[in-house]
Structure formats: C-alpha cells, structure tokens
Amino acid sequence: MREMRPGCECCDKNLPADCAGAFICSFECTFCESCSRSVLKFVCPNCGGDLVSRSVRPSGITRRIEPYKSMHPGHKLCGATTIENTER
C-alpha cells in the first residue's frame, strides 16, 4: 500500500491522499505538480527516477487493510476467480 505522504518535499504544499496533483518516484518521494513540472522537470532529485502522477485514494479509506488477498479476491472481468490466478 502506498504511503501517501501528505506534503511536497520541495515547497511543503499540502497533498492529501484524496487530492489530485501529487507526483511520486518509485521510492514514493512526493512533490506537487508545480515543483515537479517547473523546478524538477519530472526527475526526482533524490534518486534520479521519473516523477509520475500519484493515484488518488478515495476519502474515507484511511486505515491500513491487511492482508491484501482478503481485500482483493480476484476480478471476474479479468477471468480470475482468486488473486493467485493473477499472480502467475
């Protein structure tokens, strides 16, 4: 599960989990859209990786859900009846 860090590491702008406009690298370093675009040119200053748009977590989902498999049993639209079928 993503950490969903709450603020830009460059300018300290608030970036709540349920809000669009946050960008992250593969290590989840987090930056606002303005800093990502203008200052950092979509390159993480910490690791050199790409900064991509962070997904938005719907409000109300704040607790950590464990284990993953009990939350996501599989998707029938994808032909899976259990999550194990999608992990092959």
N, C-alpha and C positions, 0 to 999 in steps of 0.2 A: 504494500500500500504506500502511496506517495506520502511524503512528509507534509506537503502543502505549507511550506514556510510562509509566514504572514507578511513579509516585507521585502522590498527591493534592497539588495546588498550594496547598491551604488548610491541611491538617494534616500533610502528609508521610507519610500512611499508604501502605504498600507496596501497589501494584496491579499484580501481574504480568500479563502478556498472557494467560496461560491461566486467569485467575481472573475470575469474575463480580463485579459490584459497582462497576465504574468508569463514570463518566458523562463525556461529552465534548460540546463545542460543534463547530461546523463548522470551526473552526481547530484542533481537537484539544486545546484546553485540557482538562486532565484532573483530575477530582475524585472523591472517594469518595462512596458513596451517602449516608452520614450528612451530610457537608458539603453535598452537592447538595440534599438534602431540607431540612435544618434551618436551615442558615446562608444558603445561596444561593437557596433557593426555586426551584431548577431554572433559574436565569438565570445565564449566565456573567458574572462580574464584570469580565472583560477586554473583551468585545465586546458584551455585552448579548443574545447569542443564547441559544436554548434549550439546556439540557443534557439529553442523551438517553443511554440505556444504550449503552455501548460493546460491540461484539461481542467474543466470546471467541476467541482464537487457540489452536487445539489445541497442546498441548505437543509439542515436537519440531520444530515449524516455526519455526526461528529465523533462517534465512538469507534474505536478500532474493532473490526469484526474478525474473529478467528474461529475456526480455521477457514481458509479461503474456499476449500472444497465444499463446505457446508453452505456457504453463501451462494456459490455458483455451481450447481449440479450438472450443467451442460445446457446446450442450446439446441432444441429440436429443429429449428430452422437451418442449422448447420449440419444436421444429420447425427449429432452426438446425443447419446442418452445419458452419459456421465462425463464429468470433466476429464477422466482418464482417457477417454477416446480422443480428446482434442490434444492430449499431451504426447501422442506417439510421434 
